[in-house]
């Protein structure tokens, strides 16, 4: 298994990165990749509030962190992997969160955001699988 957690959206050329990963793989190797989700609940809320024009727009935090401009949806992430010669086995999302990282942190600091509430947000992906803050894909090298 190869795990590339929170990396793909950071590299300048994802196809070069994925090609390098592919060279590490045997036919039965599973590659797990996770990235921020363009269609997460907190991004859709920002669109609905008029804070950003569309969900795939880079956030201020992403610009500050100098991340490249691609914000993946599950479809675009799967497409990126398929273009690199991988076959998607499974995919999903994790932690439905209604607010930005900094807003969530403030709620933790004032004691409103409890571990039980965070667990509840995590379990919401069972009901809202497309809206998690992170998306993930498990894939194998295509023959």
Secondary structure as UniProt FT lines:
FT   STRAND          2..5
FT   HELIX           8..10
FT   HELIX           14..24
FT   TURN            27..28
FT   STRAND          31..36
FT   TURN            38..39
FT   HELIX           41..48
FT   TURN            49..50
FT   TURN            55..56
FT   HELIX           60..64
FT   TURN            65..66
FT   HELIX           74..83
FT   TURN            84..85
FT   STRAND          86..94
FT   HELIX           101..109
FT   TURN            110..111
FT   HELIX           115..123
FT   HELIX           124..126
FT   TURN            129..130
FT   STRAND          134..141
//
